[in-house]
Each structure stands twice: as C-alpha cells, then as structure tokens.
Amino acid sequence: MATRNQDVEMFKGNDIVISFTLTNSDGTFPDLTSATAIEFGVAATAASTTNEFVVSKPSMTISGANNNIVSIPIAATDVASMSAGAYYLELMRTIAGDTITSAVGTFFLRDSIHD
C-alpha cells in the first residue's frame, strides 16, 4: 500500500537528501536491508513511460530501529536538464520477490538564482 501525498520540494542547483519512513499495510515495518531493490523515480506524470531520473538502492541509506527508513540523495546534476515545475514521484521496493509501491506524491522543482 502506497503512502500518498509524499511531496518533495527541491531548488535547482541544490543537493538534497529526502527520507521516507515505510510501513506495511498491516502496520508492521519492512526490513529494507533485505530488499533486493529500492527505486525512487521522478516522471512527468504517473502515466509516463520514461523517468526524468531514478535513484537506486546502492546510493541510498537505510536506517531506523526497524530498518524501515530510506534516505535518498538527489544531486543538482540529477535535475540539471529538467525544467522547473511539478512532477510525479514514486518509491518502490522489492522484498522476497514482492514489488510494492511504497510512496507516491509530487516532486516540486523550483528555479533558483544560484542555478
């Protein structure tokens, strides 16, 4: 079950780290250290067939007492070619062969005078 309205704001030219605390639909916590894949993607819309950029598990940090918090670094270079605006974001995880959309929301990319 995806947590909805997980909105993120980023200014062009900045590096950020965003974090998501994940919970299973039954209220338990997924152990993300056992995930074979975790992927954070940003696309024009939910129906888009290509992503603007994707960050995968090797560059993420897993933390929390239950290993259910994922921190995702997004570099200024990841969004350098994108126009300012609102994009669809999605976080997916695969554990024990089950792929689950864990979070969805809007990725707001803002112009910056430091870009």
C-alpha positions in Angstrom: 0.0 0.0 0.0 1.4 3.3 -1.0 1.6 6.3 1.3 0.1 9.2 -0.8 0.9 12.9 -0.9 4.6 12.4 -0.1 5.6 15.8 -1.6 9.2 16.9 -2.0 10.5 20.4 -2.9 13.9 21.0 -4.4 15.6 24.1 -5.8 17.7 23.8 -8.9 21.4 23.9 -8.1 21.0 22.3 -4.7 21.8 18.8 -3.5 19.2 17.3 -1.1 18.5 14.1 0.9 14.9 13.1 1.3 13.7 10.4 3.7 10.7 8.1 3.8 9.6 6.0 6.8 7.9 2.9 5.4 5.2 0.8 7.0 3.5 -2.3 5.6 -0.3 -2.3 5.1 -0.7 -4.5 8.2 1.1 -1.9 10.4 4.4 -3.8 10.6 7.7 -2.4 9.4 9.5 -3.7 6.3 13.2 -4.5 6.9 14.7 -2.6 3.9 18.1 -4.3 4.4 16.5 -7.4 2.9 15.2 -5.5 -0.1 16.6 -6.7 -3.4 15.7 -3.4 -5.0 14.5 0.1 -3.9 13.9 2.6 -6.5 12.9 6.3 -6.4 11.8 7.8 -9.7 10.5 11.1 -10.9 8.5 11.4 -14.1 6.3 14.0 -15.9 3.1 12.1 -14.8 2.1 8.8 -13.3 1.3 7.5 -16.8 4.7 8.5 -18.2 6.7 5.6 -19.8 10.1 7.2 -19.0 11.5 8.8 -15.9 13.3 12.1 -15.6 15.7 10.5 -13.2 15.9 7.4 -11.0 17.9 6.8 -7.8 18.5 3.1 -6.9 19.3 1.3 -3.6 23.1 1.3 -3.7 23.2 5.1 -3.3 20.5 5.1 -0.5 20.9 4.8 3.2 18.8 2.5 5.3 18.3 3.4 9.0 15.8 3.3 11.9 15.4 0.8 14.7 13.4 -1.3 12.3 15.5 -0.7 9.2 12.4 0.9 7.6 13.7 4.5 6.9 15.2 5.1 3.5 17.2 8.3 2.8 17.7 9.2 -0.9 20.3 11.6 -2.1 19.3 13.8 -5.1 22.1 15.8 -6.6 21.8 19.0 -8.5 23.1 17.2 -11.5 20.2 14.7 -11.4 17.8 17.6 -12.2 20.0 19.9 -14.2 18.2 19.2 -17.5 14.7 19.4 -16.1 12.5 22.5 -16.2 11.1 23.9 -13.0 7.6 22.5 -12.3 5.6 19.8 -10.7 6.5 16.1 -11.4 5.1 12.7 -10.2 7.3 10.8 -7.7 7.2 7.2 -6.8 9.2 5.0 -4.4 9.1 1.2 -5.0 10.7 -1.6 -3.1 11.1 -5.3 -3.8 11.4 -7.7 -0.8 11.1 -11.5 -1.1 10.0 -11.2 -4.7 7.1 -8.8 -4.0 7.4 -5.4 -5.6 5.4 -2.7 -3.7 4.8 0.9 -4.5 5.6 2.4 -1.1 5.1 6.2 -1.7 3.7 8.5 -4.3 3.5 12.2 -4.4 4.6 15.4 -6.2 8.2 16.4 -6.8 8.3 20.2 -7.0 11.4 21.5 -8.8 11.9 25.2 -8.3 14.1 27.7 -10.1 16.9 29.2 -8.1 19.1 32.3 -8.7 22.1 30.0 -7.7 21.4 27.5 -10.5 
